[in-house]
Amino acid sequence: MGFEMNEEHTIVVKNQLSELERVSRDVEAFGEHHGLPANTIFSVNLALDEILTNVISYGYVEGGQHDIVLRLSLAAGELVVQVEDDGRAFNPLELRLPDMDKPLEERPIGGLGIHLVRKLMDRLEYRREAGRNVLVMAKAVH
């Protein structure tokens, strides 16, 4: 797996949770090749794990095999990760943050993962494009 400095690295994964480990290894290899800080790679992997788990678990109500396309690139001091899937339309940025002041048993289930992703990443963008969800996550590289 060779990387050029400004190249975009694409990872295509099936909608199976068993793919998460391979994604993590690929992101680590990309980070090591570019000399990115370990904490940056850790944060990106944690966010990706959460997002991919949600897409795989909830995005394909009709079942079947689907490809999820990840694109990693470095631009303007950021590690940018784009996640593109053909699952049902879902904008994770529209989820309300859970009320952290409420006791755990009174909070609705869900939403904590997206809250975590918001905390881990410096920039998040979502768009629905040609029947596909496109989530862009960026983490500043210091």
Legacy VTK file of the C-alpha trace (Angstrom):
# vtk DataFile Version 3.0
C-alpha trace
ASCII
DATASET POLYDATA
POINTS 142 float
0.000 0.000 0.000
1.968 3.010 -1.240
0.912 6.577 -0.585
1.862 9.796 -2.328
1.805 13.004 -0.287
-1.240 14.630 -1.859
-2.998 11.562 -3.121
-6.408 10.558 -1.954
-6.471 7.062 -0.482
-9.698 5.150 -1.150
-10.916 2.223 0.922
-13.977 0.302 -0.262
-15.668 -1.791 2.414
-18.677 -4.078 2.402
-21.562 -3.399 4.776
-20.268 -5.960 7.269
-18.999 -5.205 10.775
-16.066 -7.564 10.154
-14.635 -4.894 7.812
-13.991 -2.435 10.681
-10.668 -4.006 11.634
-9.327 -3.698 8.070
-10.415 -0.051 7.935
-8.587 0.648 11.192
-5.383 -0.945 9.846
-5.597 1.033 6.592
-6.123 4.332 8.444
-3.150 3.546 10.717
-0.953 2.757 7.692
-2.012 6.010 6.013
-1.242 7.959 9.204
2.134 6.317 9.739
3.132 6.890 6.125
2.361 10.599 6.459
3.856 10.935 9.938
0.561 11.908 11.542
0.353 12.017 15.337
-0.913 8.825 16.977
-3.700 10.710 18.782
-5.000 12.055 15.442
-5.155 8.555 13.975
-6.782 7.213 17.151
-9.485 9.918 17.026
-10.192 9.358 13.334
-10.375 5.585 13.806
-12.751 5.939 16.752
-15.029 8.299 14.799
-14.929 6.068 11.722
-15.739 3.005 13.797
-18.819 4.762 15.173
-20.009 6.089 11.809
-19.432 2.805 9.958
-21.119 0.783 12.699
-24.193 3.027 12.351
-24.237 2.829 8.543
-23.805 -0.957 8.550
-26.302 -1.551 11.381
-29.080 0.857 10.362
-28.518 2.086 6.803
-29.618 -0.949 4.819
-33.100 -1.968 5.905
-33.538 -4.013 2.710
-30.373 -6.026 3.416
-28.095 -7.151 0.611
-24.457 -6.365 -0.001
-23.417 -2.753 -0.408
-20.141 -0.877 -0.810
-19.211 1.956 1.518
-16.483 4.177 0.072
-13.976 5.938 2.344
-11.605 8.584 1.043
-8.669 9.805 3.130
-6.657 12.853 2.176
-4.455 15.520 3.692
-5.293 19.108 2.833
-4.592 22.465 4.466
-3.367 20.956 7.726
-6.310 18.567 8.064
-6.800 14.847 7.723
-10.053 14.640 5.774
-12.139 11.467 5.733
-15.141 11.189 3.460
-17.646 8.384 4.058
-20.039 7.672 1.191
-22.817 5.083 1.287
-25.999 4.229 -0.595
-28.016 3.504 2.547
-31.224 5.251 3.484
-30.931 9.027 3.777
-29.622 9.986 7.192
-27.948 13.186 8.299
-26.218 12.450 11.614
-25.607 16.171 12.132
-29.353 16.741 12.570
-29.469 14.488 15.638
-30.044 16.459 18.795
-27.369 16.080 21.398
-28.462 13.941 24.334
-29.297 15.840 27.507
-26.238 14.932 29.557
-27.799 16.488 32.682
-30.561 13.882 32.784
-29.936 10.641 34.662
-28.793 7.879 32.297
-32.037 5.910 32.661
-34.079 8.935 31.519
-32.089 9.617 28.362
-33.331 8.225 25.052
-31.238 5.426 23.577
-28.871 6.536 20.830
-27.178 9.767 19.905
-24.118 9.318 22.116
-22.008 7.956 19.256
-22.661 10.994 17.083
-21.982 13.204 20.114
-18.604 11.439 20.446
-17.849 11.956 16.743
-18.632 15.683 17.102
-16.196 15.896 20.012
-13.443 13.964 18.209
-13.550 15.812 14.881
-12.831 19.461 14.169
-15.214 19.736 11.224
-18.213 17.718 10.016
-20.275 18.189 6.866
-23.128 16.141 5.425
-24.836 16.134 2.066
-27.153 13.810 0.152
-25.845 13.478 -3.384
-27.205 11.285 -6.197
-28.979 8.967 -3.757
-25.930 8.640 -1.509
-25.047 9.865 1.979
-21.761 11.776 2.022
-20.267 12.584 5.424
-17.020 14.558 5.547
-15.035 14.527 8.785
-11.879 16.560 9.259
-9.296 16.523 12.042
-6.613 19.197 12.300
-3.095 17.779 12.152
-0.802 19.473 14.646
LINES 1 143
142 0 1 2 3 4 5 6 7 8 9 10 11 12 13 14 15 16 17 18 19 20 21 22 23 24 25 26 27 28 29 30 31 32 33 34 35 36 37 38 39 40 41 42 43 44 45 46 47 48 49 50 51 52 53 54 55 56 57 58 59 60 61 62 63 64 65 66 67 68 69 70 71 72 73 74 75 76 77 78 79 80 81 82 83 84 85 86 87 88 89 90 91 92 93 94 95 96 97 98 99 100 101 102 103 104 105 106 107 108 109 110 111 112 113 114 115 116 117 118 119 120 121 122 123 124 125 126 127 128 129 130 131 132 133 134 135 136 137 138 139 140 141
